[in-house]
């Protein structure tokens, strides 16, 4: 039986003054933008409490299967976004799973509507509670709308709990629909993106932009999951997020993860035109007997005609710059070479590496020209620049990352052994671009 929208005064708009949100954004509850929901279907009950937010899902004894995975997240996003935009605790779902799938931008035929209908039925049968900032645990859905049968008939509308809806209306987080769509099949990546979006949207009020690996396991990991296992999976998710949303900068280190918005590209001032050359009158070529040109000696000294000024000697070539034509190219015999600051524009020295049988592509960075393993930073390049080891500060990491992206062809060719001479390296290396390279 469908819910009668007009039969309950709580279905009216919560606040007519709610701000309008762009259609390219989709709204989520702030509590769900800080912790992960179940990534897989489970049984019985599930809960997560991170102190500032908590969620619990309890399946009925008659149907103990819990909702989970990406479709659970997409369903809640659809329900919350529709409720907030309509200003109503009652949300129209559609006449069938296919209609719901179509509204959510999913295929209306095939397996998608069937699995979506199953997840929706489990969600409606379960008791879902959410708490935020130490507040009470509020039921998400009105208890009167929870089906009593194991296999209830399809309901074309759902009703949110009035108190939950009031808290939701005060704590929305706007997410980019395109990014959500790109991550629709990756539930952990979707959780990670929502956490990052909350941090960036809320600034300091959203909490620290850094999180240790232990904290991240508490937010998104599985019970008793080893840090090494979680870290490998979460780093893969971070790569998916940064590929879908380049405006987010993620810095991965041994201690944890830092998140922030990429710096906007600075406004470029118009290029300054070179000053016009100072006009100098040429010395008149007149016979010796002609009247001399009177010039104040304090301003210009006379230039003897019989002793022309010799041309300055050519400057010494910089290191790794193309040699003179008479010199043969210098072959690279080592497995790595160093690029100094005058070539890269960085304050550190970059070491290009040969693959030498390795699969994961890396570059290395040292503070000086000596290769010192105790002061070495290793950066992986695929599919995003990640700090594997070392201690670059945030700003330094951004500049080295910018340089690496700007010189990716050079790094790839040296890695693959396609460059054999110092002169070719020197001719192709580019300096670090200005801020805002992303």
C-alpha positions in Angstrom: 0.0 0.0 0.0 1.3 3.4 -0.9 1.8 6.1 1.6 -0.7 8.9 1.5 1.5 12.1 1.2 -1.3 14.4 2.3 -2.4 12.4 5.4 0.4 13.4 7.7 1.3 17.1 8.5 4.9 16.1 9.0 5.1 15.4 5.2 4.8 19.2 4.6 7.9 21.2 3.9 10.3 21.4 6.8 11.6 24.9 6.0 10.5 27.0 3.0 13.7 29.0 3.4 16.0 26.0 2.7 18.8 27.2 0.3 18.6 26.0 -3.3 21.4 23.6 -4.4 22.7 23.2 -7.9 21.3 20.2 -9.8 24.8 18.9 -10.4 25.1 18.3 -6.7 23.5 15.5 -4.6 22.9 15.9 -0.9 24.0 13.5 1.9 23.6 13.5 5.7 26.8 14.8 7.4 27.0 11.8 9.7 27.3 9.5 6.7 30.1 11.6 5.3 32.5 10.5 7.9 32.1 6.8 8.2 31.7 3.8 5.9 28.5 1.7 5.6 28.6 -2.1 5.1 30.5 -2.9 1.9 28.8 -6.3 1.6 25.5 -7.9 2.4 25.5 -9.3 6.0 23.2 -10.9 8.5 21.6 -9.8 11.7 22.9 -6.4 12.8 25.8 -4.0 11.9 27.0 -0.8 13.6 29.8 1.7 13.5 30.6 4.4 16.0 33.4 7.0 15.5 32.5 9.3 18.4 31.3 12.2 16.3 28.8 10.0 14.4 27.3 6.5 14.6 25.1 4.3 12.4 23.4 1.0 13.2 21.4 -1.3 11.0 19.3 -4.1 12.5 17.5 -6.6 10.3 14.2 -8.2 11.5 14.3 -11.8 12.6 11.9 -12.7 9.9 14.3 -11.4 7.2 17.8 -11.3 8.7 19.7 -10.2 5.6 21.2 -6.7 5.8 21.4 -4.2 3.0 25.0 -3.3 1.9 27.3 -2.4 -0.9 27.1 0.5 -3.4 23.4 0.4 -3.9 22.7 1.0 -0.2 24.6 4.2 -0.4 23.0 5.2 -3.7 19.5 4.5 -2.2 20.1 6.7 0.8 21.6 9.5 -1.3 18.5 9.4 -3.6 16.1 9.5 -0.6 17.9 12.2 1.3 18.5 14.4 -1.7 14.9 14.2 -2.8 13.6 14.9 0.7 15.8 18.0 1.1 15.0 19.4 -2.3 11.3 18.9 -1.9 11.3 20.0 1.7 9.2 16.9 2.6 9.8 13.9 4.8 7.8 11.8 2.3 9.8 10.8 -0.8 8.3 9.3 -3.9 10.2 6.2 -5.1 8.4 5.1 -8.2 5.9 2.4 -9.1 8.5 -0.4 -9.5 12.2 -1.2 -9.1 12.7 -0.4 -12.8 11.1 3.1 -12.3 13.4 3.6 -9.2 16.5 2.5 -11.2 15.6 4.9 -14.0 15.2 7.8 -11.6 18.6 7.0 -10.1 20.3 6.9 -13.5 20.8 3.1 -13.4 19.8 0.6 -16.2 16.1 0.0 -16.1 16.5 -3.5 -17.5 18.6 -6.5 -16.7 20.0 -7.3 -13.3 20.2 -3.7 -12.0 16.5 -3.2 -11.1 16.2 -6.7 -9.5 19.2 -6.2 -7.2 18.1 -2.6 -6.5 14.7 -3.9 -5.5 16.2 -6.5 -3.2 18.4 -3.8 -1.5 15.5 -1.4 -1.2 13.3 -4.2 0.5 16.1 -5.0 3.0 16.6 -1.3 3.7 12.9 -0.8 4.3 12.6 -3.9 6.6 15.7 -2.9 8.7 15.8 -0.5 11.6 18.4 2.1 10.6 19.5 4.7 13.2 21.9 7.6 12.9 23.4 9.9 15.5 25.5 13.0 15.0 27.8 15.0 17.4 26.7 13.1 20.5 23.0 13.6 19.8 20.4 10.8 20.2 20.3 7.8 17.8 17.4 8.7 15.5 15.5 6.2 13.4 15.9 7.2 9.7 12.5 5.9 8.6 9.1 6.3 10.2 8.3 3.1 12.0 4.8 3.1 10.5 6.3 2.7 7.1 8.3 -0.4 8.0 6.8 -3.5 6.4 5.7 -6.3 8.8 5.8 -9.1 6.2 8.9 -11.0 5.0 8.1 -10.2 1.4 6.1 -6.9 1.4 4.5 -5.5 -1.7 6.3 -2.7 -3.4 5.8 0.7 -1.9 6.0 3.7 -4.2 6.9 6.2 -1.4 8.9 6.2 1.9 8.5 8.4 4.9 11.5 9.7 6.9 11.3 10.0 10.7 10.3 13.6 11.5 13.1 14.2 14.0 15.7 12.7 11.7 14.5 14.8 8.8 14.9 18.0 10.9 18.5 17.0 11.7 19.1 16.1 8.1 17.9 19.5 6.9 20.4 21.2 9.2 23.4 19.0 8.2 23.5 18.4 4.4 26.7 17.9 2.5 26.7 18.6 -1.2 28.5 16.0 -3.4 29.3 16.2 -7.1 26.8 14.0 -9.0 29.4 13.2 -11.7 31.9 11.9 -9.1 29.2 9.9 -7.3 28.3 8.3 -10.7 31.9 7.6 -11.5 32.3 5.8 -8.1 28.9 4.1 -8.2 30.4 0.6 -8.3 33.0 1.1 -5.6 31.4 1.4 -2.2 34.6 2.1 -0.2 35.7 4.7 -2.7 32.3 6.4 -2.4 32.7 6.5 1.4 36.2 8.0 1.0 34.9 10.6 -1.4 32.0 11.6 0.9 34.5 12.0 3.8 36.8 14.2 1.7 33.9 16.3 0.4 32.7 17.0 4.0 36.2 18.1 5.0 36.6 20.4 2.0 33.1 21.9 2.2 33.3 22.5 6.0 36.8 23.8 6.3 38.0 23.8 9.9 34.5 23.1 11.2 34.5 19.8 9.5 37.3 18.5 11.6 41.0 17.8 10.8 42.1 17.2 7.3 44.6 14.6 8.4 43.7 11.1 9.5 46.0 8.4 10.8 45.7 4.9 9.4 44.3 3.7 12.7 41.6 6.4 12.5 40.8 5.5 8.9 40.4 1.8 9.8 37.9 2.9 12.5 36.0 5.0 10.0 36.0 2.7 7.0 37.7 -0.7 7.8 36.3 -4.1 8.7 36.5 -5.5 12.2 40.0 -6.6 13.1 41.3 -5.7 9.7 45.1 -5.5 9.5 46.5 -2.1 8.7 48.5 -3.4 5.7 45.4 -5.0 4.2 43.2 -2.0 4.7 45.9 0.5 3.5 46.3 -1.4 0.2 42.6 -1.3 -0.4 42.1 2.3 0.7 45.0 3.6 -1.4 43.3 2.0 -4.4 40.1 3.8 -3.5 42.0 7.1 -3.2 43.3 6.7 -6.7 39.8 6.2 -8.0 38.6 9.3 -6.1 41.4 11.6 -7.4 40.9 10.3 -10.9 37.2 11.2 -10.7 37.7 14.5 -8.8 41.0 16.1 -9.7 40.2 19.1 -7.6 40.9 17.1 -4.4 44.5 16.8 -3.4 45.4 13.6 -1.4 48.7 13.2 0.3 49.4 9.6 1.4 52.2 9.0 3.8 53.4 6.4 6.3 51.5 8.0 9.1 48.2 8.5 7.3 46.3 10.6 4.8 45.9 14.4 4.3 43.1 15.9 2.2 42.6 19.4 0.8 41.4 21.3 -2.2 43.8 22.0 -5.0 45.1 25.5 -5.1 43.4 27.6 -7.8 45.5 28.6 -10.6 46.7 32.2 -10.0 45.5 34.9 -12.4 48.1 35.4 -15.0 49.3 39.0 -15.5 49.7 40.1 -19.0 53.2 39.5 -20.3 55.4 42.5 -19.9 56.7 43.9 -23.1 60.4 44.4 -23.2 61.5 48.0 -22.8 62.5 49.6 -26.1 66.2 49.7 -26.6 68.0 52.9 -25.7 68.7 54.8 -28.9 72.5 55.3 -29.4 73.6 57.5 -32.3 76.2 55.8 -34.5 79.5 57.4 -34.9 79.5 59.3 -38.2 82.0 57.8 -40.7 83.5 61.1 -41.8 87.0 61.9 -43.1 89.6 62.7 -40.4 89.6 66.3 -41.5 86.0 66.7 -40.7 84.9 68.7 -37.6 85.0 66.4 -34.6 81.8 65.6 -32.7 81.9 67.3 -29.3 80.7 64.8 -26.6 80.8 65.5 -22.9 83.6 63.3 -21.5 81.7 62.8 -18.3 78.9 61.0 -20.2 80.5 59.0 -22.9 84.1 58.0 -23.2 85.5 58.0 -26.7 86.0 54.6 -28.2 89.4 54.2 -30.0 88.8 53.2 -33.6 91.9 51.1 -33.9 91.1 48.8 -31.0 87.7 47.2 -31.4 86.2 45.6 -28.3 86.7 41.8 -28.5 83.5 39.6 -28.3 83.0 37.9 -24.9 84.1 34.3 -24.6 81.2 31.7 -24.9 79.7 30.7 -21.6 80.6 27.3 -20.2 77.8 24.7 -20.9 75.6 23.8 -17.9 75.7 20.2 -16.7 73.6 17.8 -18.7 73.1 20.3 -21.4 73.8 19.3 -25.1 77.5 19.2 -25.7 79.2 21.0 -28.6 78.8 19.3 -31.9 82.4 18.2 -31.8 81.8 16.1 -28.6 80.1 12.7 -28.8 76.9 12.2 -26.7 77.7 11.0 -23.2 76.1 7.6 -22.7 74.2 6.8 -19.5 75.6 3.6 -17.9 74.0 3.8 -14.5 70.5 2.7 -13.4 69.7 6.2 -12.1 70.7 9.8 -12.8 70.2 13.0 -10.8 68.6 16.2 -12.0 69.7 19.2 -10.1 67.7 22.3 -9.1 68.8 24.4 -12.1 67.2 21.9 -14.4 64.0 21.2 -12.5 63.2 24.4 -10.6 62.8 22.3 -7.4 64.8 22.8 -4.2 65.5 19.1 -4.1 67.4 16.7 -6.4 65.3 14.3 -8.5 66.7 10.9 -9.3 65.2 9.2 -12.4 65.2 5.4 -12.3 65.4 2.6 -14.8 62.7 -0.1 -14.4 65.3 -2.9 -14.0 62.5 -5.5 -13.8 60.2 -3.5 -11.4 56.6 -3.0 -12.2 55.6 0.0 -10.1 57.1 3.1 -11.5 58.9 5.4 -9.0 61.2 8.4 -8.8 63.3 9.3 -5.8 64.1 12.7 -4.2 66.9 13.8 -2.0 67.6 17.1 -0.3 71.1 17.4 -1.8 73.2 16.1 -4.6 74.4 13.0 -2.7 72.3 9.9 -2.8 71.6 9.4 0.9 69.2 6.5 1.7 68.6 8.0 5.2 67.2 11.2 3.6 65.4 9.7 0.6 61.8 10.1 -0.5 60.3 7.6 -2.8 57.2 8.6 -4.9 55.1 6.2 -6.9 53.5 7.6 -10.0 50.7 5.2 -11.0 47.9 6.2 -11.2 48.5 9.2 -9.0 51.6 10.5 -7.3 51.8 8.9 -3.8 54.6 9.4 -1.2 55.6 5.8 -0.4 58.4 6.7 2.1 60.3 9.8 3.2 59.4 13.1 4.7 58.5 15.8 2.2 56.4 18.6 3.6 53.0 19.2 2.0 54.1 22.1 -0.1 57.2 20.3 -1.3 55.2 17.2 -2.2 52.9 19.3 -4.3 55.7 20.9 -6.2 57.5 17.6 -6.8 54.2 16.1 -7.9 53.7 18.9 -10.3 57.1 18.5 -11.8 56.6 14.7 -12.2 53.3 15.2 -14.0 54.9 17.9 -16.3 57.8 15.5 -17.1 55.9 12.3 -17.3 57.0 11.5 -20.9 60.7 11.9 -19.9 60.3 9.8 -16.8 58.5 7.0 -18.7 61.1 6.9 -21.5 64.0 6.8 -19.0 62.3 4.2 -17.0 61.8 2.0 -20.1 65.4 2.5 -21.3 64.5 4.6 -24.4 66.9 7.4 -23.4 70.6 6.6 -23.6 72.4 10.0 -23.3 72.6 12.9 -20.8 72.1 15.3 -23.7 68.7 13.9 -24.5 67.6 14.1 -20.9 68.8 17.7 -20.7 67.0 18.7 -23.9 63.7 17.3 -22.7 63.5 18.1 -19.0 61.0 20.8 -18.1 60.9 23.0 -14.9 58.2 22.7 -12.3 55.0 24.6 -13.5 53.4 27.3 -11.5 50.9 26.5 -8.7 47.5 25.3 -9.9 48.9 22.6 -12.2 46.1 20.2 -11.4 
